[in-house]
């Protein structure tokens, strides 16, 4: 077995954002050397890795040259050069998740067709190469209002997704390849994180429930365990494993789902990396998602995924009317609350709705945790210097 700990072994991470920073917490715990490639010279990862390189994640040569410096490569963002990952794999440098897995996920149109091919339940959809093609389909009644518009590439944190109710709404859409998806009446938005090791060991985390901001289209609260029937939770976890097996991923796969009015489970989309829906696990789980990702990609035994206690995560996003050097107003107030832990990502500049951190709340009583989460949300403000 490879000696990963206190050795010359190097783990490479493509992307230096907050997910990478939280992976680095765990590599520090195990004394694993880390190298990070990231376009932003002031990214959150910079303070915590052994080697930091500034470079374009979509540039073939940059990614290949970086990858040759490490023993195993992973990523914390999907926007990376797939051809470069394939080249590195051909040279014997292991990349987890693989280029083949990422290729099926990176473009949401390809991802949706993948579900169709593998008979994985998902909302009905049509893919259009341009905005004009979408408009033509509306004019010929092939699709109708309302529907969910999704950009096939480049969407994140609520960007690239809109509910289109009328023709006026079309004016604001970019001219790009897109998906028109049926608007699904649902009770809950759920997520399951699946961990799969290089040798095929698989574990799922408990189902979480996501509450969304009404206008920003971002997750406001993640609640674990989800307040759903056990039969629905079992169905969700089993379907998440089916999705994982279909993608043959190694590492973490966050599977986002809809629970319909009839308690059917539909797959919304997936992310092949640690995910916002698993941040609660840092304080609430026996093995948090970031440690689990490392265990999976290094083919170490997977940790127990059970929760020690009920957990809720609140996203800290930039205030709607603030841009500039960040201030976390009333952070001392929330730190006095029971079971509350703030995580600050290290982004110096705030912008409207930019993810700047999160707060976890743990409590044996989930109802009480939800009340405290509301107090946290109403107390701390992410603003800027005047």
N, C-alpha and C positions, 0 to 999 in steps of 0.2 A: 504493500500500500504506500502511496505517496505521502511523504511527510509535509503537510501543509503548514504546520505550526512552528513558529520561531525558526524558520528555514529560509532558503533562497527562492522558494516557490512564489510566483507573482500572479495575482488575480487582476485582470484588466476589466475596467468598467467603461463602457461608451456612454457618455452623458454624465454631467456633474451637478445635477439638480438636487432637490431635497430627497428624492428616493435614493439616489446614490449616497448622499450624506448619511441617511439612516441605515443603509447597508454597511457603511464604514464603521458605524457604532459597533456592529457585530464583528467585523474583521479585527477591530482593536481588541475586543474581548478575547479573541482566539489568537492574536498576534500573527495575522496573515498579512503579508506584504501586498500593497495595492497600488495600481497605476490607473489614472483617470484621464480620458480624452474628452475635452469639452470646449465649445467655441467661445464661451464667455470667460474671460480671464479672472472674473471675480465671483465665480459660481460657488454655491454652498459647499461643494466637495473639497474645495481647495485647502481648507484648514485641517482636513482629517486624513488625507491619503499620503502615501510615501512618495509618489511621483505624480506630478500634475502637468499635463501638456495641453496647450491651447491649439485647437484645430477643428476643421469642418468635418462633422460626422457623416456627411454625404459625399465627401471626396474620397475616391477609391484609393489613391496612393497614401493619403494621410492615415486612413483606417488600417490599411495593410501594414504600413511601416510601424504603426503603434502596436498592432496585434502581434507582430513578430517579437516584441519585447516581453511578452507575457506567456504564461503557461496555459491558462484558461481565460476565456473572454466571455463577458456577459454585458447586458445593456440595461439602462433604466429608462430608455425612451425608444419608441419604435422607429423614429426617423433616422435610420442609419443605412449605410450603403450595403445592400444585400450582396452585390457582386464581390465586394471586398471580403465579406464574411465567408463566401464560398471559396474564394482564393485561399484564405487562411486555413479553412478546413482541409483543403487539398494538400496543404503543407503540414498537416498534422496538429494544428493548433485548435483545440476544442473550443467551440462556441456554443453556449447554452443560454437561452433556447437556440436551436439551430437556424441557419439561414432559410432552410426549407419551411420551418414552422413560421418564421417571421414573414416570409413571402406570402403565405396564405392569410395573414392577419393585417399586414401593413396597409393594404388597400381595402376599404370597407365593402366595396363592390365584390371583390374577390372573396372576402370573408363571408358575405351573405350567400354567394353562389356555392361556397363550400358547405354551408349548412344545408342548402337545398339538396346537394349531391349526396350528403351523408344522412339524409332524412332526420335532421335535427330540427325540431320545431322552432320557427321564427316568424315574425310578422311578414305578411305578403309585401312584395317589393318589386320595383322596376328600376333598372339602371339606365341612365341617360348620359351620352358623351358630352352634351353641351346644354346650356340653358335653353337654347332655341329648340332643341329636341324635346325637352321637358314641356315647353309651351305648346308645341305641336301636339303632343300627347293629350294635353288638357283640352285643346281646341277640338280634337277628334273624339273626346270623351273616353279615351283609353284609361285615363285616371281622372279622379275628381277630388274636389275640395271636401273636407280638410285632409291634409296628409302631412307626414313628417319628412322634411327635406334634410338630407345629410350629404355633406361633401365626402367624397370617397377618400380623400387624403387631407392631411393638415389639420384635422379637427382635434381639439383638446379643451378640457376645462369649460365645457359648454359652448365653445366656438365650433362652427361648422355644423350646427344642428338648429333647425327652426321648425315650428309648427306653422304651416302655410294654410291660411283660412280663406284667402281671396286673391284676386289678380293683383291688387295693389301690393300685397306682401312679396310678390315675385320680383318687384323692382329692386328690392334691396339685396337680392341674391347675386353672388358672383357668377361669371360665366365659366363654369368648370364642370367636370364629370361629377355626377351626383346620383343619389338614390332617392326615389320617392317611395316612402314606406306607409303602409296602412296605419291609421291611427288606432291603436289597440286600447279598448277600454280595460283598465287594469285596477286591481285593488292596491297592489304594492309593487315597488321596484325593489328587487332583491339582488344579492350577490353571494357567490360562493368562491372562495379561493381554494384552488387545487394545487397541491405540491406533488411533483413527480420527480423522482431521482433518476440519475443516468442509468441505473440498473433496473428501473421500473417499479420501485416502491411508490405507492400512491396514498396520499392522505388528503382529506378535505377538512376545511375549517367549518365551524357552525355557520348556518345561513345568517346573513345580516340584512337588515332593512334600511333602505336609504330614503331620507326625506330631502326633497329638493327645494332650493330657493325659487320663489314664484316667478322671478323675472330673469335672473342671471343664468338659469339652467345649469346650476352647479349643485353638488351635494352639500347640504347644510348640516345634516346630522346623519351619522351611521350608528345604528342600534344593534347590539349583539347581546343575546340572541334575538332574531327577528320575532315579532309578536304574531306568529302564525301557528296553525295547527301542525302537530308532529307529522301527520301524513304528507302535508305540503312540503315541510322541511326535508323529509326523506326523499321525496320526488325530486326536489331541487338539487340535493347533493348527488343523487344517482345520475341525473342528467348532466351535471357538471363533470362527473367522471367520464361519461360517454363523450362529451366534448373534448376533454383532455386526451382521451385515447385516440380520437379522430385526428387531432392535431399532432399527436406524438411529441408533445412538448416535454422539455426538461427544465426544471426550475419551478416558478410559480405561474399559474394561469388564473387571472381574475375573470370570473364568468358573471356578467351582468344579465339579469333576467327580469321578466314581467310575470307577476301572478295575475292571471285574468280573473274576471268576475266568476268564471266557472271553475276556478282553482287549477286551471291548466298552467303549465310553465312554458314560456317562450323565451328563447335566447335573444337578447338585445345585441350585445357585442362582447368581445373579450380583449384582455390586455395581457401580453406574455411577460409579466414582470410584477414586482410588488406594486400595490395599488392603494389608492385612497380609502377603499372600503376595508382595508386590513390594518389601518393605522391604530385602531383600538387595541390591537393585539400586543402592542409594546407593553402596555400596563396590564391588560386583562387576561392574556393567554399564557399557558405554560411555555410555549415556544412562539415567539413573535414571527411575523411573516418575513422579516428581513434575515433573521437567523435561519429560518427554514429555507429561504432561497439559496443561501450559501451552502447549507447541508445538501440540498438537492443537486446543485450544479457540481459540487465536489464529490458526489456520490457517497456522502456520509449518511449514517442512519437518520431518518426523518424524526423530528421531535413530536411529542404529543400535541395535538391541536386543540384540545379542550380548553375552555375558559376557566380560569380560577374564580372569576367574579363577573358580574354583569358589566358591560362596557359601552360607553357612548363616545363618539368622536364628533367634535365640532370643528369645522373648517374656519380658519382665520383668513379672511380675504380683505383686500384693500377696500376702504370706504369709497362709496360711489363718487364722491366729490373731491378726492384727494389724490395728488400725484407729487412725489418728491421723496426726500429723506424720511424714512419711516419712524413712527413713534407708536408704541403699544400702550395706549391710554388705559389706565385702570388694571394693568396686569397684576399689580400688588393685591388688588381687591380679590381677583379670582384665585390667587395663590393661597388665600386664607380659607377658601371653601374646601370641604372634605372630599378627598379622593380626586382632586383636580391637578392635572399635570400639563403645563403648556410646553409646546415644542415650537421653537422659533427656527425657521429654515435658513436664515442668514442672507436673505435678499435685502440689500440696503435701500432700494428704491421701491416704494409702493405705487401701484396704479389701481384704478377702479377694478374690483373683483379679482385682482391678481392673488393667487394663493401664496400667503406669506408665512403660514404656520398652521398648527392645529392644536386643539386642547382635548385631552382625554379625561373622561370622568368614569371612575369605577365605584361600584356600590353593589352590595348583595341584593338590594331591592332595585330592580330596573326602573320602576315607576319613580322612585326617589332620584335615581341617576338622571332620568329625563327632566325632572324639575330643576335639578342643579345645572344641567346642560342649558336650559332656557335662561337661567340666571347668568351663566357664563356668557351666552350669546348677547344678552342685553347689557352686560357690563363692559366687556373689553371692546375697544374700538381700535381699528388699524387706520391711523391717520398720518399726516405728514407735517413736517415743520412748516410754519407759515413763511 
